């Protein structure tokens, strides 16, 4: 993991290697590459955890050009999580300030992305 200097103070939820918990969602950030943050999500992304997920996404796009949302350990995601992802990708595009990608969603989450067409709006990649 590489520490780097950012122009503004980094909020606690977006500090590399810092896990945060809310209900059944854990968010861990890492950024071994300059201007990239990987958000590794663990648990369920639903109404109970949606605010923590949105806050983590907002912090990430504020402090990095490239945001990768690793969903490999997400066991469930409803429209709350889907909306947060699409909103985050849209904000990034409107600012012309980087990219948001989804990494390694489990089949249940991948199906949600496929059925809703979100995978056509947000790039989805396999394991690195």
DSSP file (Angstrom, degrees, kcal/mol; ACC not computed):
  #  RESIDUE AA STRUCTURE BP1 BP2  ACC     N-H-->O    O-->H-N    N-H-->O    O-->H-N    TCO  KAPPA ALPHA  PHI   PSI    X-CA   Y-CA   Z-CA
    1    1 A X              0   0    0      0, 0.0     2,-0.5     0, 0.0    31,-0.1   0.000 360.0 360.0 360.0 138.5    0.0    0.0    0.0
    2    2 A X        -     0   0    0     29,-0.2     2,-0.3    31,-0.0    29,-0.1  -0.933 360.0-145.1-114.4 122.8    1.3    3.4   -0.9
    3    3 A X        -     0   0    0     -2,-0.5     2,-0.3    29,-0.1    29,-0.0  -0.639  25.6-176.8 -80.2 143.1    0.6    6.5    1.1
    4    4 A X        -     0   0    0     -2,-0.3     2,-0.5    30,-0.0    -2,-0.0  -0.964  28.1-110.7-140.6 158.4    0.2    9.6   -1.0
    5    5 A X        -     0   0    0     -2,-0.3     2,-0.3     4,-0.0     4,-0.1  -0.754  30.7-164.7 -89.9 130.0   -0.4   13.3   -0.4
    6    6 A X        -     0   0    0     -2,-0.5     4,-0.1     2,-0.1    57,-0.0  -0.838  29.1-119.8-111.4 153.1   -3.7   14.7   -1.5
    7    7 A X  S    S+     0   0    0     -2,-0.3     2,-0.3    56,-0.1    -1,-0.1   0.771  98.4  34.1 -65.3 -24.8   -4.5   18.4   -1.9
    8    8 A X  S    S-     0   0    0     55,-0.0    -2,-0.1     1,-0.0     0, 0.0  -0.881 104.3 -81.5-125.4 159.1   -7.2   18.3    0.8
    9    9 A X        -     0   0    0     -2,-0.3     2,-0.5     1,-0.1    -2,-0.1  -0.310  47.4-121.5 -58.4 141.8   -7.5   16.3    4.0
   10   10 A X        -     0   0    0     -4,-0.1     5,-0.1     1,-0.0    -1,-0.1  -0.755  24.4-121.9 -89.2 124.5   -8.8   12.8    3.4
   11   11 A X    >   -     0   0    0     -2,-0.5     3,-2.2     1,-0.1     4,-0.3  -0.293  26.7-110.7 -61.1 150.9  -12.0   11.9    5.2
   12   12 A X  G >  S+     0   0    0      1,-0.3     3,-1.2     2,-0.2    -1,-0.1   0.829 116.1  59.6 -53.4 -35.7  -11.7    8.9    7.5
   13   13 A X  G 3  S+     0   0    0      1,-0.2    -1,-0.3    15,-0.0     7,-0.1   0.629 109.8  43.3 -70.8 -10.4  -14.0    6.8    5.3
   14   14 A X  G <  S+     0   0    0     -3,-2.2     2,-0.3    45,-0.1    -1,-0.2   0.264  80.0 120.9-119.2   9.8  -11.6    7.2    2.4
   15   15 A X  S X  S-     0   0    0     -3,-1.2     3,-2.0    -4,-0.3    14,-0.5  -0.611  75.2 -99.4 -76.2 132.4   -8.2    6.7    4.1
   16   16 A X  T 3  S+     0   0    0     -2,-0.3    14,-0.3     1,-0.3    -1,-0.1  -0.203 104.5   9.8 -54.1 135.0   -6.3    3.8    2.6
   17   17 A X  T 3  S+     0   0    0     12,-6.2     2,-0.7     1,-0.2    -1,-0.3   0.537  93.6 132.5  76.2   6.9   -6.5    0.6    4.5
   18   18 A X    <   -     0   0    0     -3,-2.0    11,-0.5    11,-0.3     2,-0.3  -0.814  42.3-157.1 -97.0 111.7   -9.2    2.0    6.8
   19   19 A X  E     -A   28   0A   0     -2,-0.7     2,-0.4     9,-0.2     9,-0.2  -0.632   9.8-171.6 -82.2 145.9  -12.1   -0.3    7.3
   20   20 A X  E     -A   27   0A   0      7,-1.4     7,-1.9    -2,-0.3     2,-0.4  -0.978   7.4-149.7-131.8 150.5  -15.4    1.2    8.4
   21   21 A X  E     +A   26   0A   0     -2,-0.4     2,-0.3     5,-0.2     5,-0.2  -0.941  21.1 165.4-124.4 143.2  -18.5   -0.6    9.4
   22   22 A X  E >  S-A   25   0A   0      3,-1.8     3,-2.4    -2,-0.4     2,-0.1  -0.864  70.7 -48.6-152.4 118.4  -22.2    0.1    9.2
   23   23 A X  T 3  S-     0   0    0     -2,-0.3    -1,-0.1     1,-0.3    26,-0.1  -0.362 123.8 -21.3  52.2-119.5  -24.8   -2.6    9.8
   24   24 A X  T 3  S+     0   0    0     20,-0.2    20,-1.0    -2,-0.1     2,-0.5   0.065 116.7  97.6-108.9  26.7  -23.6   -5.5    7.6
   25   25 A X  E <   -AB  22  43A   0     -3,-2.4    -3,-1.8    18,-0.2     2,-0.4  -0.957  48.2-171.2-117.0 128.7  -21.4   -3.5    5.2
   26   26 A X  E     -AB  21  42A   0     16,-2.7    16,-2.1    -2,-0.5     2,-0.5  -0.960   5.0-163.2-115.4 137.2  -17.6   -3.1    5.5
   27   27 A X  E     -AB  20  41A   0     -7,-1.9    -7,-1.4    -2,-0.4     2,-0.4  -0.981   8.1-179.8-121.2 124.2  -15.7   -0.7    3.3
   28   28 A X  E     -AB  19  40A   0     12,-1.8    12,-3.2    -2,-0.5     2,-0.4  -0.991  10.8-157.5-123.3 132.0  -11.9   -0.9    3.0
   29   29 A X  E     + B   0  39A   0    -11,-0.5   -12,-6.2   -14,-0.5     2,-0.3  -0.838  15.4 168.5-109.4 147.0  -10.0    1.5    0.8
   30   30 A X  E     - B   0  38A   0      8,-1.5     8,-3.3    -2,-0.4     3,-0.1  -0.983  13.4-175.4-148.7 155.6   -6.6    1.0   -0.8
   31   31 A X        +     0   0    0     -2,-0.3   -29,-0.2     6,-0.2     5,-0.1  -0.421  15.4 161.0-154.4  71.1   -4.7    2.9   -3.4
   32   32 A X  S    S+     0   0    0    -31,-0.1     2,-0.4     2,-0.1     5,-0.1   0.585  71.8  59.8 -69.1  -9.0   -1.4    1.4   -4.4
   33   33 A X  S >  S-     0   0    0      3,-0.3     3,-1.6   -31,-0.1   -31,-0.0  -0.962  99.0-100.8-121.6 136.7   -1.5    3.5   -7.6
   34   34 A X  T 3  S+     0   0    0     -2,-0.4     3,-0.1     1,-0.3    -2,-0.1  -0.256 105.7  11.2 -56.0 141.1   -1.5    7.3   -7.7
   35   35 A X  T 3  S+     0   0    0      1,-0.2    31,-2.6    28,-0.2    30,-0.7   0.699 107.5 107.0  62.2  23.8   -5.0    8.8   -8.4
   36   36 A X  E <   - c   0  66A   0     -3,-1.6     2,-0.4    29,-0.2    -3,-0.3  -0.998  44.5-174.6-132.0 136.5   -6.7    5.4   -7.9
   37   37 A X  E     - c   0  67A   0     29,-2.5    31,-2.6    -2,-0.4     2,-0.6  -0.997   9.9-157.1-126.4 132.1   -8.8    4.2   -5.0
   38   38 A X  E     -Bc  30  68A   0     -8,-3.3    -8,-1.5    -2,-0.4     2,-0.7  -0.947   5.9-159.3-107.0 120.1  -10.1    0.7   -4.7
   39   39 A X  E     -Bc  29  69A   0     29,-3.1    31,-2.8    -2,-0.6     2,-0.8  -0.893   5.5-161.6 -98.6 112.5  -13.2    0.4   -2.5
   40   40 A X  E     -Bc  28  70A   0    -12,-3.2   -12,-1.8    -2,-0.7     2,-0.3  -0.855  10.3-160.7 -97.9 110.3  -13.5   -3.2   -1.3
   41   41 A X  E     -B   27   0A   0     29,-2.5    32,-0.7    -2,-0.8     2,-0.4  -0.700   8.7-172.4 -94.5 141.8  -17.1   -3.8   -0.1
   42   42 A X  E     +Bc  26  73A   0    -16,-2.1   -16,-2.7    -2,-0.3     2,-0.3  -0.995  49.8   7.3-135.3 128.0  -18.0   -6.7    2.1
   43   43 A X  E    S-Bc  25  74A   0     30,-2.2    32,-2.0    -2,-0.4    33,-0.9  -0.806 100.9 -20.2 112.1-150.0  -21.6   -7.6    3.1
   44   44 A X  E     - c   0  76A   0    -20,-1.0     2,-0.7    -2,-0.3    33,-0.2  -0.812  42.5-154.2-104.9 140.2  -24.9   -6.4    2.0
   45   45 A X  E     + c   0  77A   0     31,-3.0    33,-2.1    -2,-0.4    36,-0.5  -0.934  47.6 119.0-112.7 106.5  -25.6   -3.1    0.2
   46   46 A X  S >> S-     0   0    0     -2,-0.7     4,-1.6    31,-0.2     3,-0.7  -0.694  80.4 -59.9-147.6-164.7  -29.2   -2.2    1.0
   47   47 A X  T 34 S+     0   0    0      1,-0.2     4,-0.4    -2,-0.2     3,-0.1   0.856 130.1  53.7 -59.5 -35.7  -31.3    0.5    2.6
   48   48 A X  T 34 S+     0   0    0      1,-0.2    -1,-0.2     2,-0.1     4,-0.2   0.805 123.0  26.6 -70.3 -28.6  -29.6   -0.1    6.0
   49   49 A X  T <> S+     0   0    0     -3,-0.7     4,-2.0     1,-0.1    -2,-0.2   0.399  92.3 101.4-113.8  -0.1  -26.1    0.3    4.6
   50   50 A X  H  X S+     0   0    0     -4,-1.6     4,-2.9     1,-0.2     5,-0.2   0.857  79.3  52.8 -57.7 -41.5  -26.9    2.6    1.6
   51   51 A X  H  > S+     0   0    0     -4,-0.4     4,-2.8     1,-0.2    -1,-0.2   0.919 109.3  48.9 -64.3 -42.8  -25.7    5.8    3.2
   52   52 A X  H  > S+     0   0    0      2,-0.2     4,-2.2     1,-0.2    -1,-0.2   0.903 113.2  48.6 -61.9 -39.9  -22.3    4.4    4.2
   53   53 A X  H  X S+     0   0    0     -4,-2.0     4,-2.3     2,-0.2    -2,-0.2   0.941 112.7  46.8 -64.8 -48.5  -21.9    3.1    0.6
   54   54 A X  H  X S+     0   0    0     -4,-2.9     4,-3.0     1,-0.2    -2,-0.2   0.916 112.2  51.0 -59.2 -44.4  -22.9    6.5   -0.9
   55   55 A X  H  X S+     0   0    0     -4,-2.8     4,-2.5     1,-0.2    -1,-0.2   0.905 110.0  49.2 -61.9 -41.9  -20.5    8.3    1.5
   56   56 A X  H  X S+     0   0    0     -4,-2.2     4,-2.2    -5,-0.2    -1,-0.2   0.908 113.1  47.3 -64.1 -42.0  -17.6    6.0    0.6
   57   57 A X  H  X S+     0   0    0     -4,-2.3     4,-2.6     2,-0.2     5,-0.3   0.933 112.1  49.7 -63.9 -46.1  -18.3    6.5   -3.1
   58   58 A X  H  X S+     0   0    0     -4,-3.0     4,-1.3     1,-0.2    -2,-0.2   0.916 112.0  48.0 -60.3 -44.0  -18.6   10.3   -2.8
   59   59 A X  H  X S+     0   0    0     -4,-2.5     4,-1.0    -5,-0.2    -1,-0.2   0.909 111.8  51.0 -62.0 -42.0  -15.3   10.4   -0.8
   60   60 A X  H >X S+     0   0    0     -4,-2.2     4,-1.0     1,-0.2     3,-0.8   0.934 110.2  46.2 -64.7 -47.4  -13.5    8.3   -3.3
   61   61 A X  H 3< S+     0   0    0     -4,-2.6    -1,-0.2     1,-0.3    -2,-0.2   0.746 109.6  57.4 -70.5 -19.8  -14.5   10.3   -6.4
   62   62 A X  H 3< S+     0   0    0     -4,-1.3    -1,-0.3    -5,-0.3    -2,-0.2   0.776 117.2  31.7 -75.0 -26.1  -13.6   13.4   -4.6
   63   63 A X  H << S+     0   0    0     -4,-1.0     2,-0.3    -3,-0.8    -2,-0.2   0.370 117.2  44.9-117.5   3.3  -10.0   12.2   -4.0
   64   64 A X     <  -     0   0    0     -4,-1.0   -28,-0.2     1,-0.1     3,-0.1  -0.998  56.4-144.8-149.2 151.1   -9.1   10.1   -7.0
   65   65 A X  S    S+     0   0    0    -30,-0.7    34,-2.2    -2,-0.3     2,-0.5   0.852  95.3  44.2 -77.1 -38.6   -9.4   10.0  -10.8
   66   66 A X  E     -cd  36  99A   0    -31,-2.6   -29,-2.5    32,-0.2     2,-0.5  -0.942  68.2-175.2-117.1 119.2   -9.9    6.2  -11.0
   67   67 A X  E     -cd  37 100A   0     32,-2.7    34,-2.6    -2,-0.5     2,-0.5  -0.963   3.5-169.4-117.8 123.1  -12.3    4.5   -8.6
   68   68 A X  E     -cd  38 101A   0    -31,-2.6   -29,-3.1    -2,-0.5     2,-0.8  -0.953   8.4-156.3-111.8 124.9  -12.7    0.8   -8.6
   69   69 A X  E     -cd  39 102A   0     32,-3.2    34,-2.8    -2,-0.5     2,-0.7  -0.872   9.2-154.9-104.1 104.6  -15.6   -0.7   -6.6
   70   70 A X  E     +cd  40 103A   0    -31,-2.8   -29,-2.5    -2,-0.8     3,-0.3  -0.703  20.4 171.2 -84.0 112.5  -14.7   -4.3   -5.7
   71   71 A X  E >   +     0   0A   0     32,-2.8     3,-1.7    -2,-0.7    35,-0.8   0.148  40.9 114.5-106.9  17.2  -17.9   -6.2   -5.1
   72   72 A X  E 3  S+     0   0A   0     31,-0.3    -1,-0.2     1,-0.3   -30,-0.1   0.743  84.1  40.0 -63.6 -23.2  -16.4   -9.7   -4.9
   73   73 A X  E 3  S+c   42   0A   0    -32,-0.7   -30,-2.2    -3,-0.3     2,-0.6   0.218  85.6 116.0-110.4  13.7  -17.5  -10.0   -1.2
   74   74 A X  E <   -c   43   0A   0     -3,-1.7    32,-0.3   -32,-0.2    35,-0.2  -0.750  41.8-173.2 -85.8 122.3  -20.9   -8.3   -1.6
   75   75 A X  E     +     0   0A   0    -32,-2.0     2,-0.3    -2,-0.6   -31,-0.2   0.655  68.0   9.4 -90.3 -18.2  -23.6  -10.9   -0.8
   76   76 A X  E     -c   44   0A   0    -33,-0.9   -31,-3.0    32,-0.0     2,-0.3  -0.967  56.9-177.8-160.6 142.5  -26.6   -8.8   -1.7
   77   77 A X  E     -c   45   0A   0     -2,-0.3   -31,-0.2   -33,-0.2     2,-0.1  -0.962   7.6-174.4-145.6 130.5  -27.3   -5.5   -3.4
   78   78 A X    >>  -     0   0    0    -33,-2.1     4,-2.0    -2,-0.3     3,-0.6  -0.348  52.2 -72.6-107.7-166.3  -30.6   -3.8   -3.9
   79   79 A X  H 3> S+     0   0    0      1,-0.2     4,-2.8     2,-0.2     5,-0.2   0.734 125.6  66.5 -63.9 -22.6  -31.7   -0.7   -5.8
   80   80 A X  H 3> S+     0   0    0      2,-0.2     4,-1.8     1,-0.2    -1,-0.2   0.947 107.5  38.8 -61.8 -48.1  -30.2    1.5   -3.1
   81   81 A X  H <> S+     0   0    0     -3,-0.6     4,-2.3   -36,-0.5    -2,-0.2   0.896 115.6  52.5 -68.3 -41.3  -26.7    0.3   -4.0
   82   82 A X  H  X S+     0   0    0     -4,-2.0     4,-2.4     1,-0.2     5,-0.2   0.929 109.5  49.1 -60.6 -46.2  -27.4    0.3   -7.7
   83   83 A X  H  X S+     0   0    0     -4,-2.8     4,-2.7     1,-0.2     5,-0.2   0.903 109.7  52.1 -60.3 -42.6  -28.6    3.9   -7.6
   84   84 A X  H  X S+     0   0    0     -4,-1.8     4,-2.3    -5,-0.2    -1,-0.2   0.908 110.9  47.7 -61.5 -42.7  -25.5    4.9   -5.6
   85   85 A X  H  X S+     0   0    0     -4,-2.3     4,-2.4     2,-0.2    -2,-0.2   0.934 114.1  45.2 -64.2 -46.9  -23.2    3.3   -8.3
   86   86 A X  H  X S+     0   0    0     -4,-2.4     4,-2.5     2,-0.2    -2,-0.2   0.909 113.7  50.1 -65.4 -41.9  -25.1    4.9  -11.2
   87   87 A X  H  X S+     0   0    0     -4,-2.7     4,-2.6    -5,-0.2    -1,-0.2   0.915 111.2  49.3 -61.4 -43.6  -25.2    8.3   -9.5
   88   88 A X  H  X S+     0   0    0     -4,-2.3     4,-2.1    -5,-0.2    -2,-0.2   0.919 112.2  47.2 -62.2 -45.9  -21.4    8.1   -8.8
   89   89 A X  H  X S+     0   0    0     -4,-2.4     4,-2.3     1,-0.2    -1,-0.2   0.898 112.4  50.5 -63.6 -40.8  -20.6    7.2  -12.4
   90   90 A X  H  X S+     0   0    0     -4,-2.5     4,-2.6     2,-0.2    -2,-0.2   0.923 109.9  49.4 -64.5 -45.0  -22.8   10.0  -13.7
   91   91 A X  H  X S+     0   0    0     -4,-2.6     4,-1.7     1,-0.2    -1,-0.2   0.906 110.9  50.4 -61.1 -41.3  -21.2   12.6  -11.4
   92   92 A X  H  <>S+     0   0    0     -4,-2.1     5,-2.1     1,-0.2     4,-0.5   0.921 112.2  46.7 -63.7 -44.3  -17.8   11.5  -12.5
   93   93 A X  H ><5S+     0   0    0     -4,-2.3     3,-1.0     1,-0.2    -2,-0.2   0.906 109.4  54.3 -64.5 -42.1  -18.7   11.7  -16.2
   94   94 A X  H 3<5S+     0   0    0     -4,-2.6    -1,-0.2     1,-0.3    -2,-0.2   0.843 112.7  43.3 -62.8 -33.4  -20.3   15.2  -15.8
   95   95 A X  T 3<5S-     0   0    0     -4,-1.7    -1,-0.3    -5,-0.2    -2,-0.2   0.527 102.1-135.3 -86.1  -6.1  -17.2   16.5  -14.2
   96   96 A X  T < 5 +     0   0    0     -3,-1.0    -3,-0.2    -4,-0.5    -2,-0.1   0.913  63.7 134.1  49.9  44.6  -15.0   14.8  -16.8
   97   97 A X      < -     0   0    0     -5,-2.1     2,-0.2     1,-0.2    -1,-0.1  -0.327  64.4 -61.9-125.4  51.0  -12.9   13.8  -13.9
   98   98 A X        -     0   0    0     -5,-0.1     2,-0.3    -6,-0.1   -32,-0.2  -0.699  61.2 -66.6 115.5-163.4  -12.0   10.1  -14.1
   99   99 A X  E     -d   66   0A   0    -34,-2.2   -32,-2.7    -2,-0.2     2,-0.4  -0.932  19.3-150.9-136.1 155.8  -13.7    6.8  -14.2
  100  100 A X  E     +d   67   0A   0     -2,-0.3    23,-0.6   -34,-0.2     2,-0.3  -1.000  23.6 178.0-124.8 129.0  -15.7    4.5  -12.0
  101  101 A X  E     -de  68 123A   0    -34,-2.6   -32,-3.2    -2,-0.4     2,-0.4  -0.945  23.4-135.1-130.9 152.6  -15.5    0.7  -12.6
  102  102 A X  E     -de  69 124A   0     21,-3.0    23,-3.0    -2,-0.3     2,-0.5  -0.898  21.6-156.0-106.1 135.9  -17.0   -2.3  -10.9
  103  103 A X  E     -de  70 125A   0    -34,-2.8   -32,-2.8    -2,-0.4   -31,-0.3  -0.948  56.7 -21.1-118.0 132.9  -14.7   -5.3  -10.1
  104  104 A X        -     0   0    0     21,-2.7    -1,-0.1    -2,-0.5    22,-0.1   0.800  67.3-168.9  51.6  51.3  -15.7   -8.9   -9.6
  105  105 A X        -     0   0    0     20,-0.3   -33,-0.2    -3,-0.1    -1,-0.2  -0.457  25.1-114.4 -69.4 143.9  -19.3   -8.9   -8.7
  106  106 A X    >>  -     0   0    0    -35,-0.8     4,-3.2   -32,-0.3     3,-0.6  -0.292  37.0 -97.1 -66.9 162.3  -20.8  -12.1   -7.5
  107  107 A X  H 3> S+     0   0    0      1,-0.2     4,-2.4     2,-0.2     5,-0.2   0.851 123.8  53.5 -53.7 -39.5  -23.5  -13.8   -9.7
  108  108 A X  H 3> S+     0   0    0      1,-0.2     4,-1.2     2,-0.2    -1,-0.2   0.887 115.8  39.5 -65.7 -37.2  -26.4  -12.3   -7.7
  109  109 A X  H <> S+     0   0    0     -3,-0.6     4,-2.2   -35,-0.2    -2,-0.2   0.877 113.0  55.5 -77.4 -39.3  -25.0   -8.8   -8.1
  110  110 A X  H  X S+     0   0    0     -4,-3.2     4,-2.5     1,-0.2    -2,-0.2   0.891 105.3  53.5 -59.1 -39.7  -23.9   -9.4  -11.7
  111  111 A X  H  X S+     0   0    0     -4,-2.4     4,-3.1    -5,-0.3     5,-0.3   0.911 106.9  51.4 -62.4 -42.7  -27.5  -10.4  -12.5
  112  112 A X  H  X S+     0   0    0     -4,-1.2     4,-1.9     1,-0.2     6,-0.4   0.917 111.4  47.7 -59.1 -44.3  -28.8   -7.1  -11.0
  113  113 A X  H  X>S+     0   0    0     -4,-2.2     6,-1.5     2,-0.2     4,-0.9   0.903 115.5  45.4 -63.6 -41.7  -26.3   -5.2  -13.1
  114  114 A X  H ><5S+     0   0    0     -4,-2.5     3,-0.5     2,-0.2    -2,-0.2   0.946 113.1  47.9 -66.4 -50.3  -27.2   -7.1  -16.3
  115  115 A X  H 3<5S+     0   0    0     -4,-3.1    -2,-0.2     1,-0.2    -1,-0.2   0.859 117.2  42.1 -63.1 -37.7  -31.0   -7.0  -15.8
  116  116 A X  H 3<5S-     0   0    0     -4,-1.9    -1,-0.2    -5,-0.3    -2,-0.2   0.609 107.4-122.0 -86.2 -12.1  -31.0   -3.2  -15.1
  117  117 A X  T X<5S+     0   0    0     -4,-0.9     3,-1.8    -3,-0.5     4,-0.5   0.526  73.1 130.3  82.3   5.8  -28.5   -2.4  -17.9
  118  118 A X  G >>< +     0   0    0     -5,-0.8     4,-2.8    -6,-0.4     3,-1.2   0.798  63.2  67.0 -62.4 -27.1  -26.2   -0.8  -15.3
  119  119 A X  G 34 S+     0   0    0     -6,-1.5     5,-0.3     1,-0.3    -1,-0.3   0.648  96.8  55.0 -69.9 -12.3  -23.3   -2.8  -16.8
  120  120 A X  G <4 S+     0   0    0     -3,-1.8    -1,-0.3    -7,-0.3    -2,-0.2   0.616 114.3  39.9 -89.3 -14.8  -23.7   -0.8  -20.0
  121  121 A X  T <4 S+     0   0    0     -3,-1.2     2,-0.5    -4,-0.5    -2,-0.2   0.774 121.7  39.2 -99.1 -37.2  -23.3    2.5  -18.0
  122  122 A X  S  < S-     0   0    0     -4,-2.8    -1,-0.3   -23,-0.1   -21,-0.1  -0.970  90.5-119.0-119.0 121.6  -20.5    1.4  -15.6
  123  123 A X  E     -e  101   0A   0    -23,-0.6   -21,-3.0    -2,-0.5     2,-0.5  -0.325  25.1-154.0 -61.0 138.4  -17.7   -0.9  -16.8
  124  124 A X  E     -e  102   0A   0     -5,-0.3     2,-0.3   -23,-0.2   -21,-0.2  -0.963  12.8-172.3-116.4 128.6  -17.5   -4.3  -15.1
  125  125 A X  E     -e  103   0A   0    -23,-3.0   -21,-2.7    -2,-0.5   -20,-0.3  -0.862  18.8-123.7-120.4 155.1  -14.2   -6.1  -14.9
  126  126 A X        -     0   0    0     -2,-0.3    -1,-0.1     1,-0.2     0, 0.0  -0.133  59.9 -49.7 -79.6-176.7  -13.2   -9.6  -13.8
  127  127 A X              0   0    0      1,-0.2    -1,-0.2   -24,-0.1   -24,-0.0  -0.227 360.0 360.0 -53.6 144.0  -10.6  -10.3  -11.1
  128  128 A X              0   0    0     -3,-0.1    -1,-0.2   -24,-0.0    -2,-0.0   0.513 360.0 360.0 -69.3 360.0   -7.3   -8.4  -11.7
